[in-house]
Amino acid sequence: MHVLLGRRFIAKPLLAAALVGMSTLAGASPAGLARHETVEVAAADLPIPVASTTTSSSTTTTAAPTTTSAPTTTTAPRPTTTTAARPVATPTTEAPVPRAPVAAAPLALPPVSPPPVRDVSVYRGLGTWVDAYDFSPEFQANGAPPPVTPESMDDMAAAGVKTLYLQAAKDDTRSPGDLVNPEILAPMLTRAHARGLKVVAWYLPKFYDLDSDMRRLLAVRDFRAGGQGFDGIGLDIEWTKDVPNATERNLRLVELSRRLRAAVGPAALAAITLPPVLIETVNPKYWPAFPWRELAPVYDVWMPMAYWTFRTQSSGWRDAYRYTEENVRRLRADLGLPAAVVHPVGGTDNKSNDADYHGFVRACAVTGSIGGSIYDWRTTPTGSFAILQDVPD
């Protein structure tokens, strides 16, 4: 436990940069820059620029932001992408007015057939997250040692964590194989199991080559260490850069999801999704017409990334309870499944306080979620786990 108390909590480099210089992130590649691809969500959290108005004594000029439409991507090779600067609104002399969150209007959509009942117990209770930037030597700056090691499993167990969500595969030149450092994944998995932890492996597809995405997912499915395998698989659904056309990206997401479902058979699958508030209210252009209903029969557990720390107080969404509760409620409505199994993911980093964690725990309970977790392990203050242990299971 003394090791746990001595952990260093380091903010993610680009995530911090994203919050300082968000206007440059729209076309930035995460390779070599971002510690985790949720930085794209940080950029996506910016409100859509609206027409800006400047008023002088004689004229009023209204300028709409410039938008570009990306061509539909239909071939397997990675398409060429263009970096575009985010339109800058003309400053005004009026003070910003706080925006109160507006609930989504109910939609009259046909009911959705729920997936078969599968064992989702691995997703119950308190979880924590580890990505490649935490444990892989190839992702460390200046040859520094990884902050998370197999021995960290002891600290997680001592903190009351039930399930570790581990990035086992990554589409990145620093990880040329199908898995991220399998020689490290193996002792992490076996030590986690020895300490009573379950391990769910997750992967972020980029959709430009579904065969390569599927190859990595199959490698995750088939990975064994001492005869032990991962206890579940989660798909991190947030990447937009390589297939900018939303219609084509939706088609590819649905196809990949169905292929993954066929490959894992009766095992429970988790969808780690963008939060509905983000793509419906904050930035509807980020991922238009997200195919909730098409995905509803495929996945068994829904894990919305409800990062209230990306919100501002003036937006009305910085409240951890309100943001978590609203995202869970909207997600179930979008799916057409009032009883959808949900495990919210909150945070991120060490930018929350005890009141935030209490609000998150309360929202998980009020919404009937089966657990909850904060992204991620190395940046969540140690003392916070005493509060987070109260998430439902």
Salt bridges, closest charged atoms under 4 A:
GLU37 OE1 - HIS36 ND1 3.46
GLU37 OE2 - LYS170 NZ 2.16
GLU40 OE2 - LYS241 NZ 3.82
ASP45 OD2 - ARG311 NH1 2.62
ASP131 OD1 - ARG35 NH1 3.15
ASP134 OD1 - ARG35 NH1 2.68
ASP134 OD1 - ARG378 NE 2.73
GLU151 OE2 - ARG191 NH1 3.91
ASP154 OD2 - ARG191 NH2 2.71
ASP154 OD1 - ARG195 NE 2.78
ASP171 OD1 - ARG216 NH2 3.56
ASP172 OD2 - ARG174 NH2 2.94
ASP178 OD1 - ARG215 NE 2.76
ASP211 OD1 - ARG259 NH2 3.12
ASP222 OD1 - ARG221 NE 2.78
ASP231 OD2 - HIS193 NE2 2.76
ASP242 OD1 - ARG78 NH1 2.87
GLU248 OE2 - ARG252 NE 2.72
GLU255 OE2 - ARG259 NH1 3.76
GLU280 OE1 - ARG330 NH1 3.19
ASP300 OD1 - ARG118 NH1 2.74
ASP300 OD2 - ARG261 NH2 2.64
GLU325 OE2 - ARG329 NE 3.08
GLU326 OE1 - ARG329 NH2 2.17
GLU326 OE2 - ARG330 NE 2.68
ASP349 OD2 - LYS351 NZ 3.03
ASP356 OD1 - ARG318 NH1 3.23
ASP376 OD2 - ARG35 NH2 2.48
ASP393 OD2 - LYS162 NZ 3.46
